[in-house]
Structure formats: structure tokens, C-alpha cells
Amino acid sequence: MKHLPLQQKKILLAATDLFAANHFNGVSIKEIAKKSGVNSALISYYFGGKKKIFIRKFSTNSQIYF
């Protein structure tokens, strides 16, 4: 996450916390937006939706485990 804009980092960190606590289906874009302090439209702009955030985060961390 070193070279990402600050807003993208905030979104990914908030989403990670929420996914860990509530699992994928228990988290909404609205909750991610609220926790990260950004507008939900910005999440769609950067990532295209919740599933893409999840995939992005998983693929970023998968290098650590495999």
C-alpha cells in the first residue's frame, strides 16, 4: 500500500477491519465509507465495489502467506 493515495489506503484499512469483524457479507459499502471517512462514491471510483476491494486486499496479502 506504499504508493496508494491516502484515501485508497483509508478505504482498504477500513474494509480490512470490517471484513475481519463481520465477514464479507456482513459489510456494506456504506459502512466502509463511514469507517474510512470517505464518500461511498469514491469507493466505487477507486475500486468498483465491495468485491473488488476484497479481492484487491486478498491479492495484496496473499504474497505474504504463499
URSUL-V841047 format. One record per residue. N is the residue number from 1. RES is the residue in one small letter. PHI is phi in whole degrees, 0 to 359 (none if undefined). BURIAL is # if it has 24 or more other ideal C-beta (glycine too) atoms within 12 Angstrom, else .. Layout:
((N;RES;PHI;BURIAL) (N;RES;PHI;BURIAL))
This chain:
((1;m;none;.) (2;k;303;.) (3;h;258;.) (4;l;277;.) (5;p;300;.) (6;l;306;.) (7;q;295;.) (8;q;294;#) (9;k;299;.) (10;k;299;#) (11;i;296;#) (12;l;297;#) (13;l;293;#) (14;a;296;#) (15;a;298;#) (16;t;300;#) (17;d;300;.) (18;l;292;#) (19;f;296;#) (20;a;295;.) (21;a;277;.) (22;n;235;.) (23;h;66;.) (24;f;303;.) (25;n;289;.) (26;g;268;.) (27;v;238;#) (28;s;246;.) (29;i;301;#) (30;k;300;.) (31;e;293;.) (32;i;298;#) (33;a;299;#) (34;k;297;.) (35;k;293;#) (36;s;274;#) (37;g;78;.) (38;v;238;#) (39;n;287;.) (40;s;298;#) (41;a;296;.) (42;l;291;.) (43;i;296;#) (44;s;296;.) (45;y;298;.) (46;y;284;#) (47;f;239;#) (48;g;83;.) (49;g;141;.) (50;k;296;#) (51;k;299;.) (52;k;290;.) (53;i;296;#) (54;f;299;#) (55;i;296;.) (56;r;300;#) (57;k;293;#) (58;f;296;.) (59;s;293;.) (60;t;293;.) (61;n;275;.) (62;s;295;.) (63;q;296;.) (64;i;290;.) (65;y;266;.) (66;f;241;.))
